[in-house]
């Protein structure tokens, strides 16, 4: 995977996090949907932390 591809993946994940947080804060969802969205947010944040903290060998 090239650096450019990795940067695109990171950008998409950051946009997903922002959109999900806005949806959770601005709309009503049943609790099961809110739980699923929160879990998805946590997974995305963990993935971003891994990208930022791990050294990738090319």
N, C-alpha and C positions, 0 to 999 in steps of 0.2 A: 504494500500500500504506500502510495507516495504521500509526501507532506501535504500537498494540495488536497488530495482526497481526504486525508485525516482532518484537515481544517474545515472542509465542507461538512463532514460528519459532525464535528464539534459544533459548528454554527447551527446546524439543523436541530441538534439536541438542545442547545440553548434556547432556540426559538420555541421548541416544544414546551420547555419548562415555563417560559414566560406566558405562552398562550394558556397552558393548563392552570397556572396560578391565577391569571386574570379570570378565567371561566369559573374557577372555584370561588373567587371573591365576589363575582358580580352576578351569579345566577344561582337559582335554587336547583339542587339535585337531590335525589333520594340518597339516603346514607350509604347504600351499597355502591352507588356510582361514585360518591365522594371518596369512599375508601379505596376503590379501584384507581381513581385519579391520583390520590395521595401516594399509593404504592408505586404507580408509574413515575411520579415525580421523584420519589426516593431512588428508584432504579436509575433514572436519567442522571441525577446528581452524583450517584456513586460512580457511574461510568465516566462522567466528566472529571471527577476527582482522580480516577485511575489514569486517564489520559494526561492529566496535568502532573501527576506525581511519578509516573513511570517513565523511564528512559526507553525510547523505542529504538531498536537496532535496525539500521537500514542495510 
